[in-house]
Amino acid sequence: MELSLTQFLTIDGVCQAPGGPEEDTSGGFTHGGWSFPFGDEAFGAFVSEVFDRVDAFLLGRRTYEIFAGYWPQYDDPEDPIASRLNTLPKYVATTTLDSADWANTELLRGDLVAEVAALKERPGRELQVHGSGNLAHTLLANGLIDTMNLMTFPVVLGTGKRLFHADAEPTGFRLTASRVTPAGVVIATYRKAGAPEYGSY
């Protein structure tokens, strides 16, 4: 399976708590819910397209708990997101959870890099990471992400957790698709293309 990351970002790279004020207040973050005003029909259509390609999910502990607190109660087989989240395999990277009640969930508690590499060897289309900023940092640092769907919202926050850290593996990506929603969200899909190329002007 290919490993894809779908992430909400502000213009200045913040990925913390896009979905609501209480989603992640760590570090005193007070700007949660910043993506909400831009969730138009075109944005929803893109998210549905992403979920149409999934065969399994890889989630960080916090994102798993947010999803598990909502989607099992919204079990609509016609919904492209709920139907997949509630039925497909979910792998959770965690050092704190001892069990998981959501159907088809497996906890990854060993060598995360090795476990994710093994998951990628399984047959299927996409192993998808949604949000899960801390997990995304680890995957990026170890060169495990094949494709990124970055949704950049027209907001600057100044503070908050950012997707890219200084320990990210230097990697070149190729833009494979892009669109702009009527609300102003820039959606860009990048595919890993090997080591960066360098030169001078």
TORKE-471786 format. One record per residue (C-alpha): residue number from 1; residue in three letters; x, y, z. Coordinates in pm, whole numbers, plus 32768, in hexadecimal, padded with zeros to 4 digits. Layout:
% residues N
<pt nr="NUM" rest="ALA" x="X" y="Y" z="Z"/>
...
//
This chain:
% residues 201
<pt nr="1" rest="MET" x="8000" y="8000" z="8000"/>
<pt nr="2" rest="GLU" x="806A" y="8164" z="7FC9"/>
<pt nr="3" rest="LEU" x="8073" y="8242" z="80FA"/>
<pt nr="4" rest="SER" x="7FBE" y="838C" z="80C9"/>
<pt nr="5" rest="LEU" x="7F9E" y="84B3" z="81B5"/>
<pt nr="6" rest="THR" x="7E76" y="859F" z="81A7"/>
<pt nr="7" rest="GLN" x="7EAF" y="86D7" z="8276"/>
<pt nr="8" rest="PHE" x="7E05" y="8825" z="82B8"/>
<pt nr="9" rest="LEU" x="7EFD" y="8947" z="82C7"/>
<pt nr="10" rest="THR" x="7EF5" y="8ABD" z="82FB"/>
<pt nr="11" rest="ILE" x="7FC6" y="8B99" z="8217"/>
<pt nr="12" rest="ASP" x="80D4" y="8B9F" z="8323"/>
<pt nr="13" rest="GLY" x="80D2" y="8A24" z="8343"/>
<pt nr="14" rest="VAL" x="8004" y="89EF" z="8480"/>
<pt nr="15" rest="CYS" x="7F49" y="88A3" z="8489"/>
<pt nr="16" rest="GLN" x="7ECB" y="88A8" z="85F1"/>
<pt nr="17" rest="ALA" x="7D57" y="8883" z="863B"/>
<pt nr="18" rest="PRO" x="7CBA" y="88E0" z="84EF"/>
<pt nr="19" rest="GLY" x="7B6D" y="8840" z="8545"/>
<pt nr="20" rest="GLY" x="7AFC" y="88E1" z="8689"/>
<pt nr="21" rest="PRO" x="7B5A" y="89B6" z="87B8"/>
<pt nr="22" rest="GLU" x="7B89" y="888B" z="88A1"/>
<pt nr="23" rest="GLU" x="7C36" y="87A5" z="87A9"/>
<pt nr="24" rest="ASP" x="7D97" y="87EB" z="8825"/>
<pt nr="25" rest="THR" x="7DDC" y="8904" z="891C"/>
<pt nr="26" rest="SER" x="7F38" y="888B" z="897A"/>
<pt nr="27" rest="GLY" x="803C" y="899B" z="8998"/>
<pt nr="28" rest="GLY" x="7F28" y="8A94" z="89E8"/>
<pt nr="29" rest="PHE" x="7EA5" y="8A8E" z="8881"/>
<pt nr="30" rest="THR" x="7D6B" y="8B64" z="8868"/>
<pt nr="31" rest="HIS" x="7D25" y="8B65" z="86F0"/>
<pt nr="32" rest="GLY" x="7C7F" y="8A0F" z="86C8"/>
<pt nr="33" rest="GLY" x="7B79" y="89F2" z="85B9"/>
<pt nr="34" rest="TRP" x="7C26" y="8AD3" z="84BD"/>
<pt nr="35" rest="SER" x="7BC9" y="89FA" z="8390"/>
<pt nr="36" rest="PHE" x="7A53" y="89FC" z="83D1"/>
<pt nr="37" rest="PRO" x="79F2" y="8B3B" z="8312"/>
<pt nr="38" rest="PHE" x="7A86" y="8AAB" z="81D1"/>
<pt nr="39" rest="GLY" x="79D9" y="8958" z="81C8"/>
<pt nr="40" rest="ASP" x="7914" y="8989" z="8087"/>
<pt nr="41" rest="GLU" x="788A" y="8886" z="7F94"/>
<pt nr="42" rest="ALA" x="79C8" y="8879" z="7EC3"/>
<pt nr="43" rest="PHE" x="7A97" y="8836" z="7FF8"/>
<pt nr="44" rest="GLY" x="79AE" y="871C" z="8060"/>
<pt nr="45" rest="ALA" x="79BD" y="8686" z="7F04"/>
<pt nr="46" rest="PHE" x="7B39" y="8673" z="7F11"/>
<pt nr="47" rest="VAL" x="7B35" y="85CB" z="8066"/>
<pt nr="48" rest="SER" x="7A3E" y="84C9" z="7FDD"/>
<pt nr="49" rest="GLU" x="7B28" y="8487" z="7EB8"/>
<pt nr="50" rest="VAL" x="7C44" y="8442" z="7FAA"/>
<pt nr="51" rest="PHE" x="7B72" y="834C" z="8072"/>
<pt nr="52" rest="ASP" x="7B12" y="8299" z="7F2F"/>
<pt nr="53" rest="ARG" x="7C7C" y="8222" z="7F12"/>
<pt nr="54" rest="VAL" x="7CB1" y="819E" z="8072"/>
<pt nr="55" rest="ASP" x="7CE3" y="8033" z="80D9"/>
<pt nr="56" rest="ALA" x="7D62" y="8073" z="823C"/>
<pt nr="57" rest="PHE" x="7DA1" y="8192" z="832D"/>
<pt nr="58" rest="LEU" x="7ED5" y="81E9" z="83FC"/>
<pt nr="59" rest="LEU" x="7E83" y="82DD" z="8512"/>
<pt nr="60" rest="GLY" x="7F2C" y="8388" z="8635"/>
<pt nr="61" rest="ARG" x="7E97" y="8352" z="878D"/>
<pt nr="62" rest="ARG" x="7DF2" y="84A8" z="87AB"/>
<pt nr="63" rest="THR" x="7D58" y="849A" z="864F"/>
<pt nr="64" rest="TYR" x="7CE0" y="8338" z="8692"/>
<pt nr="65" rest="GLU" x="7C31" y="83A5" z="87D0"/>
<pt nr="66" rest="ILE" x="7B8A" y="84CA" z="871D"/>
<pt nr="67" rest="PHE" x="7B13" y="83E9" z="8601"/>
<pt nr="68" rest="ALA" x="7AA8" y="82CF" z="86EB"/>
<pt nr="69" rest="GLY" x="79DB" y="83C4" z="87BA"/>
<pt nr="70" rest="TYR" x="790C" y="8428" z="868B"/>
<pt nr="71" rest="TRP" x="7903" y="833E" z="8560"/>
<pt nr="72" rest="PRO" x="7881" y="81FE" z="8604"/>
<pt nr="73" rest="GLN" x="7746" y="82C0" z="865F"/>
<pt nr="74" rest="TYR" x="7720" y="8336" z="84F7"/>
<pt nr="75" rest="ASP" x="7717" y="81E0" z="8453"/>
<pt nr="76" rest="ASP" x="767E" y="823A" z="8302"/>
<pt nr="77" rest="PRO" x="76E5" y="813A" z="81F9"/>
<pt nr="78" rest="GLU" x="769D" y="823C" z="80E9"/>
<pt nr="79" rest="ASP" x="778D" y="833B" z="817E"/>
<pt nr="80" rest="PRO" x="78E1" y="831F" z="80CE"/>
<pt nr="81" rest="ILE" x="79A0" y="8377" z="820A"/>
<pt nr="82" rest="ALA" x="78D8" y="82C5" z="8319"/>
<pt nr="83" rest="SER" x="78B3" y="8184" z="8252"/>
<pt nr="84" rest="ARG" x="7A2A" y="815F" z="8227"/>
<pt nr="85" rest="LEU" x="7A97" y="81D0" z="8380"/>
<pt nr="86" rest="ASN" x="79A3" y="80E3" z="8427"/>
<pt nr="87" rest="THR" x="79F6" y="7FAE" z="8357"/>
<pt nr="88" rest="LEU" x="7B5F" y="7FBF" z="82DB"/>
<pt nr="89" rest="PRO" x="7C96" y="7F66" z="83A7"/>
<pt nr="90" rest="LYS" x="7D18" y="8079" z="848A"/>
<pt nr="91" rest="TYR" x="7E7B" y="8072" z="8513"/>
<pt nr="92" rest="VAL" x="7EC6" y="815B" z="8636"/>
<pt nr="93" rest="ALA" x="8024" y="81CB" z="8691"/>
<pt nr="94" rest="THR" x="8021" y="81EA" z="880C"/>
<pt nr="95" rest="THR" x="80F1" y="81BD" z="8944"/>
<pt nr="96" rest="THR" x="7FD2" y="820B" z="8A31"/>
<pt nr="97" rest="LEU" x="7E9F" y="8147" z="89BF"/>
<pt nr="98" rest="ASP" x="7E7A" y="7FE4" z="8A41"/>
<pt nr="99" rest="SER" x="7D3F" y="7F8D" z="897E"/>
<pt nr="100" rest="ALA" x="7C58" y="8011" z="8871"/>
<pt nr="101" rest="ASP" x="7AE2" y="7FCF" z="8858"/>
<pt nr="102" rest="TRP" x="7AA4" y="804F" z="86F7"/>
<pt nr="103" rest="ALA" x="7A73" y="7F2A" z="8608"/>
<pt nr="104" rest="ASN" x="7B9E" y="7EBD" z="8535"/>
<pt nr="105" rest="THR" x="7C9C" y="7F83" z="8600"/>
<pt nr="106" rest="GLU" x="7DFB" y="7F06" z="8648"/>
<pt nr="107" rest="LEU" x="7EF2" y="7FBA" z="872A"/>
<pt nr="108" rest="LEU" x="805A" y="7FE6" z="86B4"/>
<pt nr="109" rest="ARG" x="812E" y="7FE7" z="87EF"/>
<pt nr="110" rest="GLY" x="827E" y="7F65" z="8774"/>
<pt nr="111" rest="ASP" x="837E" y="7FF2" z="8683"/>
<pt nr="112" rest="LEU" x="829C" y="80E4" z="85C8"/>
<pt nr="113" rest="VAL" x="837F" y="8112" z="849A"/>
<pt nr="114" rest="ALA" x="83A1" y="7F9B" z="8468"/>
<pt nr="115" rest="GLU" x="822E" y="7F5F" z="84A0"/>
<pt nr="116" rest="VAL" x="81C7" y="8069" z="83A5"/>
<pt nr="117" rest="ALA" x="82C2" y="7FE7" z="82A7"/>
<pt nr="118" rest="ALA" x="8225" y="7E8E" z="82CF"/>
<pt nr="119" rest="LEU" x="80C5" y="7F1B" z="82A0"/>
<pt nr="120" rest="LYS" x="8134" y="7FBE" z="815C"/>
<pt nr="121" rest="GLU" x="81A0" y="7E69" z="80DA"/>
<pt nr="122" rest="ARG" x="803C" y="7DE4" z="80F4"/>
<pt nr="123" rest="PRO" x="7F62" y="7DDD" z="7FBB"/>
<pt nr="124" rest="GLY" x="7E71" y="7EFA" z="7F84"/>
<pt nr="125" rest="ARG" x="7E52" y="805D" z="7F05"/>
<pt nr="126" rest="GLU" x="7E8C" y="8165" z="8012"/>
<pt nr="127" rest="LEU" x="7EE3" y="8159" z="8180"/>
<pt nr="128" rest="GLN" x="7E67" y="82B2" z="81E5"/>
<pt nr="129" rest="VAL" x="7ED3" y="839D" z="82F9"/>
<pt nr="130" rest="HIS" x="7DDF" y="84B6" z="8349"/>
<pt nr="131" rest="GLY" x="7E55" y="85CD" z="842C"/>
<pt nr="132" rest="SER" x="7F24" y="851E" z="8538"/>
<pt nr="133" rest="GLY" x="8032" y="862B" z="8540"/>
<pt nr="134" rest="ASN" x="8123" y="857B" z="862E"/>
<pt nr="135" rest="LEU" x="810B" y="8438" z="8568"/>
<pt nr="136" rest="ALA" x="813D" y="84FA" z="8423"/>
<pt nr="137" rest="HIS" x="8281" y="858C" z="84AF"/>
<pt nr="138" rest="THR" x="8309" y="842E" z="84EC"/>
<pt nr="139" rest="LEU" x="829F" y="83B1" z="8396"/>
<pt nr="140" rest="LEU" x="8338" y="84DE" z="82E7"/>
<pt nr="141" rest="ALA" x="847B" y="84C1" z="83AC"/>
<pt nr="142" rest="ASN" x="849D" y="8358" z="833A"/>
<pt nr="143" rest="GLY" x="843C" y="838B" z="81CD"/>
<pt nr="144" rest="LEU" x="8307" y="82AF" z="81E4"/>
<pt nr="145" rest="ILE" x="8205" y="8393" z="8140"/>
<pt nr="146" rest="ASP" x="81CB" y="8359" z="7FCD"/>
<pt nr="147" rest="THR" x="80BE" y="845D" z="7F87"/>
<pt nr="148" rest="MET" x="8049" y="8599" z="803B"/>
<pt nr="149" rest="ASN" x="7EFB" y="8647" z="8013"/>
<pt nr="150" rest="LEU" x="7F39" y="879E" z="80A8"/>
<pt nr="151" rest="MET" x="7E0B" y="887F" z="80D3"/>
<pt nr="152" rest="THR" x="7E7E" y="89E2" z="8117"/>
<pt nr="153" rest="PHE" x="7D7C" y="8ACA" z="81AF"/>
<pt nr="154" rest="PRO" x="7D8C" y="8C47" z="818B"/>
<pt nr="155" rest="VAL" x="7DE0" y="8C7E" z="82FA"/>
<pt nr="156" rest="VAL" x="7F1F" y="8CDF" z="83B4"/>
<pt nr="157" rest="LEU" x="7F28" y="8C89" z="8529"/>
<pt nr="158" rest="GLY" x="8090" y="8CC6" z="8592"/>
<pt nr="159" rest="THR" x="8087" y="8BBE" z="86A4"/>
<pt nr="160" rest="GLY" x="8036" y="8A4C" z="86AC"/>
<pt nr="161" rest="LYS" x="80C7" y="88FD" z="8647"/>
<pt nr="162" rest="ARG" x="8158" y="88F0" z="84EA"/>
<pt nr="163" rest="LEU" x="816A" y="87CF" z="83F8"/>
<pt nr="164" rest="PHE" x="82D6" y="87EF" z="8392"/>
<pt nr="165" rest="HIS" x="83E8" y="87E0" z="8497"/>
<pt nr="166" rest="ALA" x="855D" y="8810" z="8472"/>
<pt nr="167" rest="ASP" x="8592" y="8697" z="847C"/>
<pt nr="168" rest="ALA" x="84C0" y="8651" z="8344"/>
<pt nr="169" rest="GLU" x="8577" y="8579" z="8248"/>
<pt nr="170" rest="PRO" x="85E9" y="8650" z="811E"/>
<pt nr="171" rest="THR" x="84FF" y="85D5" z="800C"/>
<pt nr="172" rest="GLY" x="8497" y="8650" z="7EB7"/>
<pt nr="173" rest="PHE" x="8326" y="8641" z="7E5C"/>
<pt nr="174" rest="ARG" x="8274" y="8668" z="7D0F"/>
<pt nr="175" rest="LEU" x="812B" y="8724" z="7CF5"/>
<pt nr="176" rest="THR" x="802E" y="8633" z="7C5D"/>
<pt nr="177" rest="ALA" x="7EE6" y="86F1" z="7C8B"/>
<pt nr="178" rest="SER" x="7E68" y="883E" z="7D0B"/>
<pt nr="179" rest="ARG" x="7D25" y="8900" z="7D2D"/>
<pt nr="180" rest="VAL" x="7C9B" y="8A2B" z="7DE8"/>
<pt nr="181" rest="THR" x="7B46" y="8A1C" z="7E8E"/>
<pt nr="182" rest="PRO" x="7A52" y="8B40" z="7E73"/>
<pt nr="183" rest="ALA" x="7A98" y="8B8A" z="7FE2"/>
<pt nr="184" rest="GLY" x="7C0B" y="8BB1" z="7F99"/>
<pt nr="185" rest="VAL" x="7CA3" y="8A68" z="800F"/>
<pt nr="186" rest="VAL" x="7DCE" y="8A06" z="7F39"/>
<pt nr="187" rest="ILE" x="7DD5" y="888A" z="7F16"/>
<pt nr="188" rest="ALA" x="7F19" y="87F9" z="7E93"/>
<pt nr="189" rest="THR" x="7F80" y="868E" z="7E6F"/>
<pt nr="190" rest="TYR" x="80F2" y="8639" z="7E6E"/>
<pt nr="191" rest="ARG" x="819C" y="84EE" z="7E21"/>
<pt nr="192" rest="LYS" x="82F2" y="8495" z="7EAA"/>
<pt nr="193" rest="ALA" x="83FC" y="84BA" z="7D9C"/>
<pt nr="194" rest="GLY" x="853F" y="845F" z="7E4E"/>
<pt nr="195" rest="ALA" x="8654" y="853A" z="7ED7"/>
<pt nr="196" rest="PRO" x="8640" y="86B2" z="7E99"/>
<pt nr="197" rest="GLU" x="8709" y="873D" z="7D77"/>
<pt nr="198" rest="TYR" x="87EB" y="8868" z="7DAF"/>
<pt nr="199" rest="GLY" x="888B" y="8973" z="7CD9"/>
<pt nr="200" rest="SER" x="88D4" y="8AE4" z="7CCE"/>
<pt nr="201" rest="TYR" x="8865" y="8C16" z="7C07"/>
//
